[in-house]
Amino acid sequence: MGRKRMFFIGVLAVIGGFFLAGNISVYGQDSVLAPGAKPTLVKSGFGFTEGPAVDAKGNVFFTDIPNQTIYIWDYRNHSFSVYRQKTGMANGLMFDEKGNLIACEMGNRRITLDDMKGHVTVLTQEYNGKKYNQPNDLWIDPRGGIYFSDPFYGRDMSGLEQGTMQVYYISPDRKKVSRVTHDLERPNGLIGTPDGKKLYIGDHGAKKTWEYTVLYDGTLRDKKLFCQNGSDGMTMDEKGNLYLTVDEYILVYHPSGMMIASIKLADHPTNMIFAGKDRKTLFITARPSVYTLEMAVKGTPAAINLAPAAPGSFRIE
């Protein structure tokens, strides 16, 4: 973080008050957290949790990558159910406007569509005749186009068939795939604004988050530095604040790029989503565990989507 930004935060701390609640630090007068809120451990014992996506009732679908399982968390009673197994090491998830569950299958190196009726189809599994590296995270724009990151984690670089780690865009009609970045080191988390005009990409390799202007055809321009932190997962609240997972912290940034909150967890958070009936419960995946945190703000429609509720009976493949 630059000296000017640190100085600005210091001024806010003096003027607006520096509020410390356990491992939660809030800068300024307005907190995004509910009064007295602290992270609550809901369940532990998973392999590596990731990819939370919320349905219309506020329940959360999330992945356990090494155990190849998608779970559903019922926010009303904090219970868990298995939705699907043999997921191809699915990571990032998101519902489209028709209620299909879109998944980044890291192990199968592809993007799939689950129609929630027992059918899973492949949207894309290669670019320019070569397999993807490890599709990781995704965001669906207002027109139905899909952005997804394709990093690579591991020592055997023979799996880096693309020869680079970038972000791709699937057109709204799902017929065309374009590479929309060309100079990132290892992109991971990404999310756009509700109007689809801006896209944020966390470059985990460069430890930076970039802000882009989105053109109508899905291409990106006007790349500029948003903050000096990369990110694993991302989400956004109704005020446009951006939430990043960095080491053991969730860092919250104002749209201007100023950090306004720092939340420390016992486990390293990987991703998060606004859930619950009023979308004011932050559901956090954190490697072997999942947590909740009550918020004073709601999630933006760009992050919570409006998918149909989960079916009454869950299937296991």
C-alpha positions in Angstrom: 0.0 0.0 0.0 1.4 3.4 -1.0 2.4 6.1 1.6 -0.3 8.5 0.5 -3.0 5.9 1.0 -1.7 4.9 4.4 -1.6 8.5 5.4 -5.2 9.0 4.2 -6.3 6.0 6.3 -4.4 7.4 9.3 -6.2 10.7 8.9 -9.5 8.8 8.9 -8.5 6.9 11.9 -8.1 10.2 13.8 -11.1 12.0 12.4 -13.6 9.2 12.1 -12.3 6.9 14.8 -10.4 3.6 14.5 -12.7 0.8 15.6 -11.1 -2.5 16.7 -13.3 -5.5 17.4 -11.1 -8.5 18.0 -9.4 -9.2 14.7 -11.6 -6.8 12.8 -10.3 -3.3 11.9 -12.6 -0.7 10.4 -11.4 2.6 9.1 -13.6 5.7 9.1 -17.1 6.3 10.5 -19.2 4.0 8.5 -18.8 0.2 9.0 -19.8 -2.4 6.5 -20.2 -4.8 9.4 -23.2 -5.2 11.6 -22.7 -3.8 15.1 -20.6 -6.2 17.2 -20.2 -8.7 14.3 -17.4 -11.2 14.3 -16.7 -14.2 12.0 -18.5 -17.3 13.2 -17.2 -20.8 12.4 -20.1 -22.8 10.9 -18.4 -26.0 10.0 -14.9 -27.4 9.6 -13.4 -30.7 8.3 -13.6 -30.1 4.6 -10.6 -30.5 2.2 -10.4 -27.1 0.5 -13.6 -25.0 0.2 -14.1 -22.5 -2.6 -16.5 -21.1 -5.2 -19.6 -20.0 -3.2 -22.7 -19.1 -5.2 -26.1 -18.2 -3.8 -29.6 -19.2 -4.9 -32.8 -17.1 -4.8 -33.7 -18.2 -1.3 -30.3 -17.2 0.1 -28.8 -20.7 0.3 -25.2 -21.2 -0.8 -23.7 -23.8 -3.2 -19.9 -24.2 -2.6 -17.2 -26.6 -3.6 -14.8 -28.9 -1.8 -12.1 -29.1 -4.5 -10.0 -32.2 -3.6 -13.0 -34.2 -2.5 -14.8 -33.3 -5.8 -18.0 -32.3 -4.0 -20.5 -29.4 -4.3 -22.4 -28.8 -1.0 -25.4 -26.7 -0.2 -25.6 -24.7 3.0 -29.1 -23.9 4.2 -28.9 -20.5 5.8 -32.1 -21.0 7.9 -30.8 -23.9 10.0 -27.1 -23.9 9.0 -27.4 -27.5 7.7 -25.4 -29.0 4.9 -26.4 -31.3 2.0 -24.4 -32.8 -0.8 -25.6 -31.5 -4.2 -23.2 -33.3 -6.5 -20.0 -35.4 -6.4 -17.4 -36.3 -9.1 -17.2 -32.6 -10.0 -13.9 -32.6 -11.9 -12.4 -30.7 -9.0 -14.8 -27.8 -9.5 -13.7 -24.5 -8.1 -15.6 -21.3 -8.9 -19.4 -21.4 -9.3 -22.1 -18.9 -10.3 -25.7 -19.1 -11.4 -26.8 -17.6 -14.7 -30.1 -15.7 -15.1 -31.8 -19.0 -16.2 -30.8 -20.8 -13.1 -28.0 -22.9 -14.6 -25.0 -23.5 -12.4 -21.8 -22.6 -14.3 -18.7 -24.2 -12.9 -14.9 -23.9 -13.4 -13.7 -27.6 -13.4 -10.0 -27.3 -12.6 -9.3 -31.0 -12.8 -11.2 -31.5 -16.1 -9.8 -28.1 -17.3 -13.1 -26.9 -18.7 -16.2 -24.7 -18.0 -19.5 -26.5 -17.6 -23.2 -25.8 -17.3 -25.5 -27.7 -14.9 -29.2 -27.3 -15.8 -30.1 -28.4 -12.2 -32.2 -31.2 -13.7 -29.5 -33.8 -14.0 -27.6 -32.7 -17.1 -24.1 -31.2 -17.2 -22.8 -29.9 -20.5 -19.4 -28.5 -21.5 -19.3 -24.9 -22.6 -15.6 -24.8 -23.4 -12.6 -27.0 -22.8 -9.9 -25.5 -25.1 -8.7 -22.3 -26.7 -6.9 -22.3 -30.1 -6.8 -26.1 -30.0 -5.1 -26.4 -26.6 -6.6 -27.3 -23.2 -7.1 -24.7 -20.6 -4.7 -24.6 -17.6 -6.9 -24.8 -14.5 -10.1 -22.7 -14.8 -10.5 -21.1 -11.4 -13.1 -18.3 -11.0 -15.8 -16.7 -13.0 -18.2 -13.8 -13.3 -21.3 -13.6 -15.5 -22.0 -10.1 -17.0 -25.5 -8.6 -17.4 -25.7 -9.8 -21.0 -24.9 -13.4 -20.0 -21.3 -13.5 -21.1 -18.9 -15.4 -18.9 -15.4 -14.2 -17.8 -13.2 -16.8 -16.3 -9.6 -16.9 -15.0 -7.2 -19.6 -16.1 -4.2 -19.8 -13.8 -1.9 -22.7 -13.1 -0.8 -24.0 -9.7 1.7 -26.7 -9.4 5.3 -27.6 -10.0 4.9 -29.6 -13.3 4.6 -26.8 -15.8 3.7 -29.3 -18.6 0.1 -28.6 -17.7 0.5 -25.0 -18.8 -0.6 -25.8 -22.4 -1.8 -22.3 -23.1 1.7 -21.1 -22.3 0.3 -18.2 -20.4 -2.2 -17.5 -17.5 -5.0 -15.1 -18.6 -8.7 -14.3 -18.5 -11.2 -15.5 -21.1 -14.7 -14.4 -22.2 -17.5 -16.7 -23.4 -19.9 -14.7 -25.5 -23.6 -14.4 -24.4 -24.7 -16.9 -27.0 -22.0 -19.3 -25.7 -20.6 -19.7 -29.3 -17.3 -17.8 -29.1 -14.4 -17.7 -26.6 -11.9 -14.8 -26.6 -8.7 -14.2 -24.6 -9.3 -10.7 -23.1 -6.1 -10.2 -21.1 -2.5 -10.8 -22.3 -0.1 -9.5 -19.6 -1.2 -11.0 -16.3 1.0 -13.2 -14.2 -1.5 -15.5 -12.5 -5.1 -14.2 -12.4 -7.5 -15.7 -9.9 -10.6 -13.8 -8.4 -12.6 -11.5 -10.6 -15.9 -9.7 -10.5 -17.7 -6.9 -12.4 -20.0 -4.0 -11.5 -23.8 -4.5 -11.8 -24.0 -2.4 -14.9 -21.3 -4.5 -16.5 -19.1 -1.5 -17.3 -16.1 -2.4 -15.0 -14.3 -5.6 -14.3 -11.9 -6.2 -11.5 -9.3 -9.0 -11.8 -7.1 -10.1 -8.9 -3.6 -11.0 -10.2 -2.5 -13.5 -7.5 0.9 -13.8 -9.1 1.6 -10.1 -9.3 -0.1 -9.3 -5.9 -2.2 -6.6 -7.6 -5.8 -6.1 -8.4 -6.6 -4.4 -11.7 -9.6 -2.4 -12.9 -10.8 -2.5 -16.5 -13.4 -0.8 -18.6 -15.6 -3.3 -20.4 -16.6 -2.8 -24.0 -19.9 -4.1 -25.5 -18.2 -7.1 -27.1 -16.7 -8.2 -23.8 -13.2 -7.0 -24.5 -11.3 -4.9 -21.9 -9.5 -1.6 -22.1 -8.1 1.1 -19.8 -6.3 -1.2 -17.4 -5.4 0.6 -14.2 -4.1 -0.5 -10.8 -6.9 -0.7 -8.2 -4.9 -1.8 -5.2 -1.6 -3.3 -4.3 -3.0 -6.7 -3.3 -3.9 -9.7 -5.5 -6.8 -11.9 -4.4 -8.0 -15.4 -4.4 -11.8 -14.8 -4.3 -13.8 -11.6 -4.7 -17.2 -10.2 -4.0 -18.9 -6.8 -3.9 -21.6 -5.1 -1.8 -24.4 -2.8 -2.8 -22.2 0.3 -2.3 -19.6 -1.0 -4.8 -17.1 -1.9 -2.1 -14.8 -4.7 -3.2 -13.9 -7.6 -0.9 -10.7 -9.5 -1.5 -9.2 -12.5 0.2 -5.5 -12.0 1.0 -3.6 -14.5 3.2 -5.7 -14.8 6.4 -7.6 -11.6 5.8 -10.7 -10.3 4.0 -9.8 -6.8 2.9 -12.6 -4.4 2.0 -11.9 -1.6 -0.5 -14.0 1.5 -1.3 -14.5 1.9 -5.1 -11.9 4.7 -4.9 -9.3 2.0 -4.0 -9.0 3.0 -0.3 -9.1 0.2 2.2 -12.0 0.6 4.7 -11.9 -2.7 6.6 -9.7 -5.6 7.5 -11.1 -8.9 8.8 -8.8 -11.6 10.1 -9.9 -15.3 10.3 -8.3 -18.3 12.0 -8.2 -20.0 8.6 -7.1 -18.5 5.3 -10.3 -17.3 3.5 -10.5 -18.3 -0.2 -13.8 -16.7 -1.3 -17.1 -15.3 0.0 -20.6 -14.4 -1.1 -23.5 -12.5 0.4 -26.2 -14.9 1.5 -29.3 -15.3 3.6 -32.8 -14.0 3.1 -31.8 -10.3 3.1 -28.3 -11.0 1.5 -26.6 -9.5 4.6 -24.8 -12.6 5.7 -21.3 -12.9 4.3 -20.7 -16.6 3.8 -16.9 -17.3 3.7 -15.1 -20.3 2.4 -11.7 -20.8 4.2 -9.9 -23.9 3.2 -11.0 -26.6 5.7 -13.8 -24.4 7.1 -16.7 -22.2 6.3 -17.7 -19.1 8.3 -20.4 -16.5 8.4 -20.2 -12.8 9.2 -23.2 -10.5 9.7 -23.0 -7.3 7.6 -24.6 -3.9 7.6 -24.7 -3.9 3.8 -26.2 -6.2 1.2 -24.4 -7.9 -1.7 -24.6 -6.3 -5.1 -26.8 -8.0 -7.7 -23.6 -8.6 -9.6 -22.4 -10.9 -6.8 -25.6 -12.5 -5.5 -27.4 -13.2 -8.8 -31.0 -14.2 -9.0 -31.0 -17.9 -9.6 -34.0 -20.1 -8.7 -33.8 -21.8 -5.3 -32.2 -25.2 -4.9 -34.4 -28.2 -5.7 -36.1 -30.0 -2.9 -34.1 -33.2 -3.3 -30.4 -33.2 -4.0 -28.7 -35.6 -6.3 -25.4 -37.4 -6.0 -23.7 -38.5 -9.2 
